[in-house]
Amino acid sequence: MMEQLVKNEKKKKEIGIVFILLALISLIGGVFFGSISALQFIIPDFLNSIPFVKSRPLHVSLVVAWIFLSSIGGIYYYLPRYCNLPLFSNKLPRIHFWIFLFTGVIILTCYIIGKFGGREYWEFPPILAIPIFISWILFGFNYFKTVFKKVGQWPVYLWMWGTGIFFFLFTFSESYLWLFPYFRDNIVRDITVQWKAYGALVGSWNMLVYGTAIFVMERVKGDESVAKSKLSYLMYFLGFTNLLFGWAHHIYIVPSAPWIRYFAYFISMTELLILGKIIWNWKNSLSEAKKDFHIISYRFIVASDIWVMLNLALALVISVPAINIFTHGTHITVAHAMGSTIGINTMILLASCFFLIGDITKHQFQLQHRKIIKSGFWITNIFLMIFWLSLLFAGAEKGKLIVEDKLSFQEIMQNISPYLTVFTISGIGMFIGLLMVIFPALKAIKTYLLN
């Protein structure tokens, strides 16, 4: 079926829509395996055929695939459709897609059969990094050959997308330096480079996501000044600075000057503050008619703004050294990561997906499925809030018990098990909400591609 969809899409020269299709499927898979992982955390014998050691990397890899596929799909679609920049090559995106798809299937197969060999994020055999790297080279070459035709001032999202692409290639390469004995055989050097690479990698995909957010806000409002304002360029500067230096607060166990960690926290929090300010200004400047016309995208972007503020507040709290003693390495760190990945990035990317789907269906999609998507939106965000709070309570309790050092690790985990049970149930509820949101989108894309 996927092959037929791509063949039909080839006629329209809109491969970006097929990337979005695969992205939404990856999101469903990622949240599904995340729910299984959560159940296995409280019921160790649950689904022994796919134990936690397999379900967790399946979850992580599919969620990372969702972030990249939805960002890439949007870029491929928006450049020719909205930026008046026909792609340099319409063939390279199709090669990119098939490399991504086949490599992804091999990676998932490796996890299922228990064949590992990599590290965090990239736990698959390192040889599979080669086709991933090649696919991004093709993407980057096509992107820069396309946008360099742009005359005049670039909107900020073109800068952000280009920076995200370049630094993904750089940080992805850096994350494999552990293969060389010079890095692998020195624990301080190894940890420093590894977590520097992962921190900057998140910064690279944030560039893709936040650039997409500004693009969608510009198009919903119908005002190009959104992407050319001083505030947007400040957002780019701070995001770029965070990409270069924000990773430093990940390496607490490595000897380093305290000011480096404080500076990294300051940069990351400032970036969120500016993003929140941009969305707030945009939301207040929209007319009621435009809010209704783009109701689905509007809702998801406003939700992302709320999660920006919540995550910013959490980041401020856990950056206080006296509090960080209790929180570092606990479920509070996981809450911060989930708030960023689901609350901010996923909400923004869903806004982009629904803007794109609304575009190809002339907004009939929104009218036909408005009720179920609206219900799914609220179910997702309500359960996400419960999910987030349960992690905070579990982390606070665990941190307190660890510092007191009176109980064994097993006893500590028994004490926080009620919070983890709530976390698991809310994760399943969030999965159901996302299904209500995504299934109508998949149906709309399928109908469009097969007609």
C-alpha positions in Angstrom: 0.0 0.0 0.0 2.8 2.4 0.9 4.4 1.9 -2.5 1.1 2.7 -4.3 0.7 5.9 -2.2 4.2 7.0 -3.2 3.5 6.3 -6.9 0.3 8.3 -6.8 2.1 11.1 -4.9 4.9 11.2 -7.5 2.4 12.5 -10.0 1.7 15.5 -7.7 5.3 16.1 -6.8 4.4 16.5 -3.1 6.5 13.8 -1.3 6.2 15.8 1.9 2.7 14.4 2.5 4.0 10.9 2.4 6.6 11.9 5.0 3.7 13.2 7.2 1.9 9.9 6.7 4.9 7.9 7.9 5.4 10.4 10.8 1.9 10.0 12.1 2.3 6.2 12.0 5.6 6.5 13.9 3.9 8.6 16.5 1.2 6.0 17.1 3.9 3.3 17.3 6.1 5.4 19.6 3.3 6.1 22.1 2.1 2.4 21.9 5.5 1.1 22.9 5.8 3.8 25.5 2.5 2.6 27.1 3.9 -1.0 27.0 7.2 0.2 28.6 5.2 2.0 31.4 3.2 -1.2 32.1 6.4 -3.2 32.3 7.8 -0.7 34.7 5.1 -1.6 37.3 4.3 -5.2 36.0 7.7 -6.6 35.1 6.3 -9.8 33.6 3.9 -8.0 31.3 4.3 -9.0 27.6 7.5 -11.1 28.0 7.8 -11.5 24.2 8.8 -7.8 24.1 10.5 -7.1 27.4 11.4 -3.6 28.7 14.9 -3.8 27.2 13.2 -3.9 23.7 10.1 -1.9 24.2 12.0 1.2 25.5 14.3 1.6 22.4 11.3 0.9 20.2 9.5 3.7 21.9 12.4 6.1 21.8 13.4 5.5 18.2 9.8 5.8 16.9 9.2 9.1 18.8 12.5 10.5 17.4 11.4 9.3 13.9 8.1 11.2 14.4 9.9 14.4 15.2 12.2 14.2 12.2 9.7 12.9 9.7 7.1 15.5 10.5 9.6 18.3 10.4 11.1 17.0 7.1 7.7 16.4 5.5 6.6 20.0 6.4 9.7 21.5 4.9 9.4 19.5 1.7 5.8 20.6 1.4 6.1 24.2 2.5 9.1 25.3 0.4 7.4 24.9 -3.1 3.8 25.5 -1.9 4.3 28.6 0.3 7.8 29.9 0.0 7.8 30.0 -3.9 10.9 27.9 -3.8 10.5 24.8 -6.1 12.7 22.0 -4.8 16.1 21.7 -6.5 15.3 18.0 -7.1 12.0 16.1 -6.8 13.8 12.8 -7.1 16.1 13.2 -4.0 13.2 13.4 -1.5 11.9 10.1 -2.8 15.3 8.5 -2.4 15.4 10.1 1.1 12.0 8.6 1.9 12.9 5.1 0.9 16.2 5.1 2.7 14.5 6.4 5.8 11.7 3.7 5.5 13.9 0.7 4.8 16.5 1.7 7.4 13.7 2.2 10.0 12.3 -1.2 9.3 15.7 -2.8 9.8 16.3 -0.9 13.0 12.9 -1.9 14.4 13.6 -5.5 13.4 17.0 -5.4 15.2 15.3 -4.3 18.4 12.6 -7.0 18.2 15.1 -9.8 17.7 17.4 -8.3 20.4 20.3 -7.1 18.2 21.7 -3.9 19.7 25.1 -2.4 19.7 24.6 1.4 19.9 24.0 3.9 22.7 21.2 6.2 23.9 18.8 7.3 21.1 20.8 5.1 18.6 20.8 1.7 20.3 20.8 -0.1 16.9 24.0 -1.6 15.4 26.3 1.3 14.4 26.5 0.2 10.8 22.9 1.5 10.3 24.0 5.0 11.0 25.5 5.1 7.5 22.3 5.1 5.5 20.8 7.6 8.0 23.7 9.9 7.5 23.4 9.6 3.7 19.7 10.4 3.8 20.4 13.6 5.7 23.2 14.5 3.2 20.6 14.2 0.4 18.1 16.3 2.4 20.7 19.0 3.3 22.0 19.2 -0.3 18.5 19.6 -1.7 17.5 22.1 1.0 20.4 24.4 0.5 20.4 24.2 -3.3 16.7 25.2 -3.0 16.8 28.1 -0.5 19.9 29.7 -1.9 17.7 30.8 -4.8 15.8 33.0 -2.3 16.6 36.7 -3.0 16.1 39.3 -0.3 15.7 38.9 3.5 15.1 35.3 4.5 12.2 34.6 7.0 13.7 33.3 10.2 12.3 29.8 9.7 14.6 29.3 6.6 17.6 30.0 8.8 16.3 27.7 11.6 15.6 24.8 9.2 19.0 25.1 7.6 20.8 25.3 11.0 18.9 22.3 12.2 19.9 20.2 9.2 23.5 21.2 9.3 23.9 20.6 13.1 22.0 17.3 12.9 24.7 16.0 10.6 27.4 17.4 12.8 26.0 16.1 16.1 24.9 12.8 14.7 28.5 12.2 13.6 29.8 13.4 17.0 27.5 10.9 18.8 29.5 8.1 17.2 33.0 9.2 18.2 32.8 6.6 21.0 33.6 4.0 18.3 37.2 5.4 18.3 39.4 4.2 21.2 40.7 7.7 21.8 37.2 8.6 23.1 36.0 5.3 24.3 39.0 4.5 26.5 38.8 7.7 28.5 35.7 7.9 30.7 35.7 11.6 31.2 36.3 12.3 27.5 33.7 9.7 26.5 30.9 11.0 28.8 31.6 14.7 27.9 31.6 14.1 24.1 28.6 11.7 24.2 26.3 14.0 26.2 27.5 17.1 24.5 26.4 15.4 21.2 23.0 14.4 22.6 22.3 17.8 24.1 23.2 19.5 20.8 21.2 16.9 18.9 18.1 18.0 20.8 19.1 21.6 19.9 19.2 20.7 16.2 15.7 19.2 16.2 14.4 22.1 18.2 15.6 24.3 15.4 13.5 22.3 12.9 10.4 22.3 15.3 10.5 25.9 16.4 11.1 27.0 12.8 8.0 25.0 11.8 6.1 26.7 14.6 6.9 30.2 13.4 6.1 29.2 9.8 2.6 27.9 10.8 1.9 30.9 12.9 2.9 33.2 10.0 0.5 31.3 7.6 -2.4 31.1 10.0 -2.2 34.8 10.6 -1.4 35.7 7.0 1.3 38.1 8.0 4.9 37.6 6.9 6.1 40.0 9.6 5.8 37.2 12.2 8.8 35.5 10.7 10.8 38.7 10.1 10.3 40.3 13.5 13.2 41.2 15.8 11.7 38.8 18.4 11.8 35.9 15.9 15.4 36.5 15.1 16.2 36.8 18.8 14.5 33.4 19.1 16.9 32.0 16.4 19.9 33.5 18.1 19.0 32.1 21.5 18.2 28.7 19.9 21.5 28.6 18.2 23.3 29.6 21.4 21.4 26.9 23.2 22.4 24.4 20.5 26.1 25.3 21.0 26.2 25.6 24.8 22.9 24.3 26.3 24.2 20.7 26.6 26.6 21.6 29.5 24.0 21.0 32.2 23.8 17.3 31.2 27.4 16.5 32.4 27.1 17.0 36.2 29.3 13.9 36.9 32.1 15.3 34.8 34.5 17.8 36.5 33.6 21.3 35.2 33.3 24.9 36.5 29.8 25.5 38.0 29.3 28.7 35.9 29.2 26.5 32.7 26.2 24.6 34.0 24.4 27.8 35.2 25.0 29.5 31.8 23.6 26.5 30.0 20.5 26.5 32.1 20.1 30.2 31.6 20.3 29.9 27.8 17.8 27.0 27.7 15.3 28.8 29.9 15.6 32.1 27.9 14.9 30.2 24.7 11.6 28.8 26.1 10.7 32.3 27.4 11.1 33.9 24.0 9.2 31.1 22.3 6.3 31.5 24.8 6.3 35.3 24.2 6.1 34.8 20.4 3.2 32.4 20.6 1.5 34.7 23.2 1.8 37.7 20.9 0.6 35.7 17.9 -2.4 34.3 19.8 -3.6 37.7 21.0 -3.2 39.2 17.5 -5.4 36.7 15.7 -9.0 37.6 14.7 -11.8 35.3 15.9 -12.4 34.3 12.2 -8.9 33.1 11.7 -9.0 31.2 15.0 -12.1 29.4 13.7 -10.7 28.8 10.2 -7.6 27.1 11.5 -9.2 25.7 14.6 -7.1 22.5 14.9 -3.7 24.1 14.3 -4.6 27.0 16.5 -5.5 24.7 19.4 -2.3 22.7 19.2 -0.1 25.8 19.1 -1.9 27.3 22.1 -1.5 24.0 24.0 2.3 24.1 23.2 2.4 27.6 24.7 0.9 26.4 27.9 3.5 23.5 28.0 6.3 26.0 27.3 5.4 27.9 30.4 5.0 24.8 32.6 8.3 23.4 31.4 10.0 26.8 31.9 8.7 26.9 35.5 10.0 23.4 36.1 13.4 24.2 34.6 13.7 27.3 36.9 12.9 25.1 39.9 15.3 22.3 39.1 18.1 24.6 38.2 18.4 25.7 41.8 21.4 23.8 43.2 19.8 23.0 46.5 16.8 21.5 44.8 18.8 19.8 42.0 20.4 17.6 44.6 17.0 16.0 45.1 15.8 16.0 41.5 18.7 15.1 39.3 18.4 11.6 37.8 14.9 11.1 39.2 11.5 11.0 37.4 11.5 14.9 37.6 14.1 14.8 34.9 11.8 12.5 32.9 8.9 14.9 33.4 11.0 17.7 32.0 11.9 15.6 29.0 8.3 14.5 28.4 7.0 18.0 28.8 9.4 19.1 26.1 8.9 16.1 23.7 5.1 15.7 24.0 3.9 19.0 25.4 5.9 21.4 23.2 7.4 19.6 20.2 4.6 17.1 19.5 1.9 19.8 19.9 3.8 22.1 17.5 4.3 19.3 14.9 0.7 18.2 15.2 -0.3 21.8 14.5 1.9 21.7 11.4 0.4 18.3 10.3 -3.1 19.6 10.6 -2.3 22.8 8.8 -0.9 20.8 5.9 -3.8 18.3 5.9 -6.3 21.2 6.0 -4.5 22.7 3.0 -4.7 19.5 0.9 -8.3 18.9 1.8 -9.4 22.6 1.5 -10.3 22.5 5.2 -13.1 20.0 4.6 -11.1 17.6 6.8 -11.6 20.0 9.8 -15.3 20.2 9.3 -15.8 16.5 8.9 -13.8 15.3 11.9 -14.0 18.4 14.2 -15.8 16.7 17.1 -13.6 13.6 17.4 -10.4 15.6 17.0 -11.6 18.2 19.6 -12.4 15.4 22.0 -9.0 13.7 21.4 -7.2 17.0 21.9 -8.7 17.5 25.3 -8.3 13.9 26.4 -4.6 14.0 25.3 -3.8 17.2 27.1 -5.7 16.3 30.3 -4.0 12.9 30.6 -0.7 14.5 29.7 -1.1 16.9 32.6 -1.8 13.9 35.0 1.1 12.0 33.4 3.4 15.0 34.0 2.3 15.6 37.6 2.6 11.9 38.5 6.3 12.0 37.3 6.9 15.1 39.4 5.5 13.5 42.6 7.3 10.3 42.0 10.6 12.1 41.4 10.2 14.3 44.5 9.5 11.3 46.7 12.3 9.3 45.2 14.8 12.2 45.5 13.9 12.7 49.2 14.3 9.0 50.0 17.6 8.8 48.2 19.1 11.7 50.0 17.8 10.4 53.4 19.6 7.1 52.4 17.5 4.9 54.8 15.9 2.6 52.3 17.2 0.2 49.7 16.5 1.0 46.0 13.8 -1.7 45.9 12.0 -0.2 48.9 12.2 3.3 47.4 10.6 2.0 44.2 7.8 0.3 46.2 7.1 3.6 47.9 6.7 5.5 44.7 4.7 2.7 42.9 1.3 4.4 43.4 2.6 7.4 41.4 4.0 5.2 38.7 0.6 3.4 38.5 -1.1 6.8 37.9 1.7 7.6 35.4 1.0 4.3 33.5 -2.8 4.8 33.4 -2.5 8.4 32.3 -0.1 7.4 29.5 -2.6 4.9 28.2 -5.3 7.6 28.3 -3.0 10.0 26.4 -2.5 7.2 23.8 -6.3 6.9 23.3 -6.6 10.7 22.9 -3.8 10.7 20.3 -5.5 7.9 18.4 -8.7 10.0 18.3 -6.6 12.9 16.8 -4.4 10.9 14.4 -6.8 8.4 12.8 -8.9 11.0 11.1 -5.7 12.6 9.8 -4.5 9.3 8.4 -7.8 8.7 6.8 -7.7 12.2 5.2 -4.2 11.7 3.8 -5.0 8.2 2.5 -8.1 9.5 0.7 -6.2 12.4 -0.8 -3.3 10.2 -2.0 -5.4 7.4 -3.5 -7.7 9.8 -5.4 
